[in-house]
Amino acid sequence: MNKYIKKIAIVGPESTGKSTITQQLARHYQTLWVPEYARYYCAALTRSCDLQDEINMFHGQCALEDSILAITERELLFCDTTFLTVKIWSDEMFGETPPVVLEALPLYHYDLYLLMDIDLPWQEDPLRDFPHKREHFMQVWHQELKALNANYVVIEGVENRLQNAINAVDNFLLK
């Protein structure tokens, strides 16, 4: 089968509802979704994350996305983040992005990015690190998406977040 699958990436700073929205959108549109590989990877780490771990997470996220793309019969796929997160975290934590990540950035295309706003209350989680840097990371996400010339929409709202995301996807699909 050689049909084009539209990929929608749900991205943003920590604790902005990315995983929840991704699953809800996949359910709403009756399609598959790609989970965030880094969450499973980091949960299994027994030491601090290093640059090699970031490279491993890059490869894991790409492999997971590619495997779900290979099996889907649908024309729409939602991705709970992308490996762009590896670039952002690597830059923040280690001051550099692994070359393999930079080389792959232009090769992985997403038709639409939903950038989750930081208007949700912070939820504690052992895998979250920067409650005090949410504004900083929101600006970084804007910069990175603009650098990719990405088609993106900021999704705001606490009570109506899912509906706002659905509206953004519907508007994209109507184009």
C-alpha positions as a Python dict, from the first residue, in 0.01 Angstrom:
ca = {
    (1, 'M'): (0, 0, 0),
    (2, 'N'): (141, 337, -97),
    (3, 'K'): (-95, 596, 43),
    (4, 'Y'): (11, 918, 212),
    (5, 'I'): (-40, 924, 587),
    (6, 'K'): (-83, 1265, 746),
    (7, 'K'): (123, 1290, 1063),
    (8, 'I'): (24, 1524, 1344),
    (9, 'A'): (277, 1578, 1622),
    (10, 'I'): (168, 1683, 1969),
    (11, 'V'): (460, 1870, 2126),
    (12, 'G'): (546, 2116, 2400),
    (13, 'P'): (703, 2166, 2740),
    (14, 'E'): (663, 1923, 3027),
    (15, 'S'): (324, 1876, 3191),
    (16, 'T'): (113, 2027, 2915),
    (17, 'G'): (-111, 1728, 2847),
    (18, 'K'): (63, 1591, 2537),
    (19, 'S'): (12, 1221, 2609),
    (20, 'T'): (-349, 1267, 2717),
    (21, 'I'): (-442, 1476, 2412),
    (22, 'T'): (-261, 1241, 2175),
    (23, 'Q'): (-459, 942, 2298),
    (24, 'Q'): (-787, 1135, 2299),
    (25, 'L'): (-730, 1258, 1943),
    (26, 'A'): (-646, 909, 1820),
    (27, 'R'): (-964, 779, 1980),
    (28, 'H'): (-1171, 1066, 1836),
    (29, 'Y'): (-1038, 1013, 1483),
    (30, 'Q'): (-1033, 634, 1520),
    (31, 'T'): (-668, 596, 1431),
    (32, 'L'): (-336, 493, 1581),
    (33, 'W'): (-94, 700, 1783),
    (34, 'V'): (278, 682, 1854),
    (35, 'P'): (366, 696, 2225),
    (36, 'E'): (662, 891, 2361),
    (37, 'Y'): (954, 648, 2359),
    (38, 'A'): (1163, 860, 2600),
    (39, 'R'): (912, 813, 2881),
    (40, 'Y'): (963, 435, 2879),
    (41, 'Y'): (1336, 466, 2827),
    (42, 'C'): (1388, 712, 3113),
    (43, 'A'): (1162, 517, 3347),
    (44, 'A'): (1403, 223, 3314),
    (45, 'L'): (1720, 428, 3373),
    (46, 'T'): (1893, 373, 3706),
    (47, 'R'): (2136, 665, 3661),
    (48, 'S'): (2138, 1016, 3520),
    (49, 'C'): (2064, 1052, 3152),
    (50, 'D'): (2366, 1124, 2929),
    (51, 'L'): (2414, 1225, 2567),
    (52, 'Q'): (2429, 862, 2453),
    (53, 'D'): (2088, 809, 2615),
    (54, 'E'): (1955, 1100, 2410),
    (55, 'I'): (2086, 930, 2094),
    (56, 'N'): (1924, 604, 2205),
    (57, 'M'): (1594, 785, 2260),
    (58, 'F'): (1621, 944, 1915),
    (59, 'H'): (1665, 600, 1754),
    (60, 'G'): (1387, 452, 1968),
    (61, 'Q'): (1137, 726, 1883),
    (62, 'C'): (1212, 696, 1511),
    (63, 'A'): (1185, 315, 1518),
    (64, 'L'): (859, 327, 1711),
    (65, 'E'): (707, 581, 1471),
    (66, 'D'): (829, 389, 1165),
    (67, 'S'): (687, 62, 1296),
    (68, 'I'): (343, 211, 1359),
    (69, 'L'): (347, 384, 1020),
    (70, 'A'): (418, 46, 862),
    (71, 'I'): (110, -120, 1013),
    (72, 'T'): (-151, 154, 1003),
    (73, 'E'): (-438, 132, 758),
    (74, 'R'): (-548, 486, 842),
    (75, 'E'): (-462, 810, 668),
    (76, 'L'): (-395, 998, 992),
    (77, 'L'): (-140, 929, 1266),
    (78, 'F'): (-89, 1119, 1591),
    (79, 'C'): (258, 1133, 1747),
    (80, 'D'): (303, 1195, 2119),
    (81, 'T'): (603, 1422, 2070),
    (82, 'T'): (883, 1373, 1817),
    (83, 'F'): (1258, 1340, 1836),
    (84, 'L'): (1275, 1720, 1819),
    (85, 'T'): (1241, 1681, 2195),
    (86, 'V'): (1582, 1508, 2193),
    (87, 'K'): (1732, 1818, 2029),
    (88, 'I'): (1573, 2051, 2281),
    (89, 'W'): (1677, 1841, 2582),
    (90, 'S'): (2027, 1777, 2449),
    (91, 'D'): (2081, 2148, 2392),
    (92, 'E'): (1952, 2231, 2741),
    (93, 'M'): (2126, 1956, 2936),
    (94, 'F'): (2449, 1902, 2740),
    (95, 'G'): (2490, 2220, 2535),
    (96, 'E'): (2482, 2032, 2204),
    (97, 'T'): (2267, 1823, 1976),
    (98, 'P'): (2399, 1488, 1853),
    (99, 'P'): (2482, 1513, 1478),
    (100, 'V'): (2258, 1214, 1398),
    (101, 'V'): (1959, 1412, 1529),
    (102, 'L'): (2046, 1724, 1331),
    (103, 'E'): (2089, 1518, 1014),
    (104, 'A'): (1749, 1353, 1060),
    (105, 'L'): (1549, 1672, 1131),
    (106, 'P'): (1478, 1754, 765),
    (107, 'L'): (1396, 1389, 688),
    (108, 'Y'): (1104, 1347, 928),
    (109, 'H'): (810, 1556, 815),
    (110, 'Y'): (498, 1626, 1020),
    (111, 'D'): (203, 1783, 846),
    (112, 'L'): (87, 1967, 1156),
    (113, 'Y'): (225, 2030, 1501),
    (114, 'L'): (-3, 2098, 1796),
    (115, 'L'): (206, 2294, 2046),
    (116, 'M'): (52, 2248, 2389),
    (117, 'D'): (46, 2568, 2590),
    (118, 'I'): (171, 2592, 2948),
    (119, 'D'): (-169, 2700, 3083),
    (120, 'L'): (-231, 2365, 3255),
    (121, 'P'): (-125, 2333, 3619),
    (122, 'W'): (205, 2154, 3676),
    (123, 'Q'): (163, 1784, 3759),
    (124, 'E'): (441, 1622, 3958),
    (125, 'D'): (602, 1323, 3789),
    (126, 'P'): (938, 1157, 3863),
    (127, 'L'): (1034, 1203, 3497),
    (128, 'R'): (970, 1579, 3492),
    (129, 'D'): (1248, 1818, 3583),
    (130, 'F'): (1173, 2184, 3521),
    (131, 'P'): (853, 2326, 3668),
    (132, 'H'): (1024, 2667, 3694),
    (133, 'K'): (1133, 2674, 3327),
    (134, 'R'): (803, 2625, 3147),
    (135, 'E'): (804, 2972, 2987),
    (136, 'H'): (1163, 2916, 2870),
    (137, 'F'): (1078, 2584, 2709),
    (138, 'M'): (765, 2727, 2547),
    (139, 'Q'): (982, 2988, 2377),
    (140, 'V'): (1231, 2719, 2272),
    (141, 'W'): (950, 2517, 2114),
    (142, 'H'): (834, 2824, 1920),
    (143, 'Q'): (1190, 2888, 1800),
    (144, 'E'): (1249, 2526, 1696),
    (145, 'L'): (920, 2497, 1510),
    (146, 'K'): (980, 2826, 1331),
    (147, 'A'): (1332, 2710, 1237),
    (148, 'L'): (1175, 2404, 1073),
    (149, 'N'): (920, 2626, 898),
    (150, 'A'): (664, 2396, 1061),
    (151, 'N'): (289, 2428, 1030),
    (152, 'Y'): (184, 2460, 1394),
    (153, 'V'): (-99, 2574, 1614),
    (154, 'V'): (-81, 2654, 1986),
    (155, 'I'): (-345, 2463, 2180),
    (156, 'E'): (-469, 2643, 2491),
    (157, 'G'): (-741, 2587, 2744),
    (158, 'V'): (-795, 2378, 3050),
    (159, 'E'): (-1159, 2277, 3016),
    (160, 'N'): (-1176, 2297, 2636),
    (161, 'R'): (-824, 2179, 2544),
    (162, 'L'): (-939, 1866, 2362),
    (163, 'Q'): (-1205, 2054, 2164),
    (164, 'N'): (-947, 2319, 2070),
    (165, 'A'): (-715, 2044, 1946),
    (166, 'I'): (-998, 1879, 1749),
    (167, 'N'): (-1085, 2216, 1592),
    (168, 'A'): (-722, 2267, 1489),
    (169, 'V'): (-704, 1919, 1333),
    (170, 'D'): (-1039, 1963, 1157),
    (171, 'N'): (-925, 2300, 1015),
    (172, 'F'): (-605, 2137, 891),
    (173, 'L'): (-791, 1846, 733),
    (174, 'L'): (-1028, 2084, 549),
    (175, 'K'): (-740, 2253, 368),
}
